[in-house]
Amino acid sequence: MAYSPIASVAFTVRSADKTASGDIGRAPVTLVQGASVVKAASQYQNPFSKALKSGLEYIAKDETVAKLGKIANFGAEHVNSLIALSSGIKVLSAKKEDRRNTLIAEAGCFTGMILGEGWMKKNLAKYLDQLPVGKKWIPLIKGIVFVTGSISCSTIGLKLGKKLAQYWDVPLAAQKEDNIAPKVYEPMNVKA
């Protein structure tokens, strides 16, 4: 399960949107994240959750469903690996001439996500638990901040990866000529 139930729902919706937009590698991620949301929803103590839990227990008696449940649990525990796999599919399905740049951009995106989420999992609670709000709101806030942070970090990583890919083969001397390096001030030479 993700950092919070709210984060799980948001990540499921985001993965479903990416899948619907043509990123077919995100389909398994969507399914696994959706299964995590259903499992988390069945753990609460309300009539809906109790009915959901009973339904899950009933269908889990079927051998095929039980095996699918084990696969979903395994996938939920390794969702970041599935996300990496979806990036790999994106690289392999890119045009041959774009594969290296796609690989660099996707590596940046995934690295940004992993670094951002890792930092948040270790540090976010100590900051958010001090907020002067009712404790019932803290899980919602944690979920929203975690999703926003994860998406922001992966987006920054993607942009850095794209920028790195853009200049990967450009020699440093050429980069200076293209105004990549800062210009040094030169006094005007005006003849009267």
N, C-alpha and C positions, 0 to 999 in steps of 0.2 A: 504494500500500500504506500501511496505517496505521503508527503509531509503532513497532509490533512485531508479529510474528506472533501472539503471545498476545492482543494488543489486537484484532487483526483477527478472531480466532475469537470473542472475547467480544462484540464489536460485532455480528458476524453473528448470534449467538444472540439478542442483545437485540433486534435489528431483526426477526428471525423471530418472536419472542414478541410484539412490538408488532403485526406483521402478523396473526398468529393471533388477537390480541385485538380485531381490527376496524379497526386503523389501516392501511387499504389503501394509503395513500400510501407506506408503508414497504416495500411489496413490491419495487419496483425497487432500493431501498437494500439489501435483503436479498440479492437476486440478485447485485448488483455486489460486495458485501462477500464473499459466498460464493465468487464467482469469484476474488477476490483471495486468499482462503485457499487455494484449490486451486492457484493459480499459485505462491504462496509455498511450499506443501508440495512442489511439483515441483522446487524449487531445491536441496533438500538432497541429500546424497550417501549415501543408504541405499537398500536394495532397493525399498522402497515408493515412494520419491520417483522413482527411476529408472523404475519401471514406470508411474507416473502421468505422468511427462514423455513417455515413449514413446507412451502412449495419447493424450495431448493433441496431440502432433505428428501422430499418425495421423489423428485426427478433424479436425484443422485443415486437412487436404488437401481436405476437402469445402468447396465455395465458400460455402455457406450458413453452415456452422460458422465459417469464417474471418471472415465478415462479423459474425457474432454475437460472435466474439472481439474484434474491433475495437471494437464497441459496449461490450462489458464492460470493455475496457481504458480507453476514454474515460470510462466511468462511474466506474471505480475512481480515476481521476485527478481526478474532480469529485464525489466522494461527498458533500461538504458541500453542494454545490449541489442534489443530489438530496434531501438531508435538508431543505433550505430549501423545496424544491418540495413535499415531503410535509407540511410545516407549512402551506404555502399551500392544499393540498388540505383539510387539517383546518379551516382558516378558511372556505373556500368551502362546505364541507359542514355547517358549524355552522348552527343556526337563525338566521334573519335578525336577531333581537333579540340574539343572543349573538356575532355576528361580530366586532364591534369589540373586545369583551373577549377573545375567542379570539385575535384578531390581536395584541393587546398582550401576552397571556400567551405566545404562541408566539414573538414577537419577543424577549421576555425569555429564554426557554428557549434559543433559537438563539444569542443574543448571549452568554449565559453559557457555552455550550459552546465557541464560537469563542474567546472571551477566555481561558478556562481551558486549552484545548488549545494555543493560541498560546504562552501562558506556559510550559506544560510542555515543548513542543517546543524552546524556547530555553534553558530552565533546569534541567529535571529531571535530565538526564544528569550535570551537574556535582555534583549532590548524591548521586545514587544510585550513581555510580561510586566514591564514597568509602566505601561501606558495607563493613564488615569481613566479607564473605561471599565464598565462592568465585565466581570470574568466570562460571562456568557458570550461576549462579543469577540474575545481574544481568538478562538479558533477560526472564526470568519476572517478576522484581520490577518491572522497568520497565513491562511490559505490564499487570500488575495495578494498579499505581499510576496509570498513564495512564487506564485504563478507569474506575477509581474516581474519579479527579479529573474526568474528562470528565462522567461521570454526575452527580457532586456539583455541578459548576458549572452544568450545564444545569438541574438540579433547583432550585438556588438562584435562577437566572435566571427559571425558570418561576414560582416562588413570588413573587418580586419583581414580575414582570409581572402576576400575578393580583391582587396587592395594589394595584398602580398602577391597574389596570383598575377595581377596586372603588371607588376614590375619584376617578376621572377627571373625572366631571361634578359632584362635590360641591364647592360653593364653600368657600373656606377658612374663612369665618365659620361655616358649618354644621359643618365638621370640628371646630372648637374647641368648639362646643356638644355634639358627640357624644363628648366626652372624648378626642379624638385629640390635642389639645395638652395638655401637662402643666398641672396645676392649681397655682395659686399658694397658698401657705399663708395662711390667714385665721385670726386669733385668735378664740377662742370668745367670744361675747357673752352672758355669763350675768348675769342680774339677780337680786339677792337679795331 
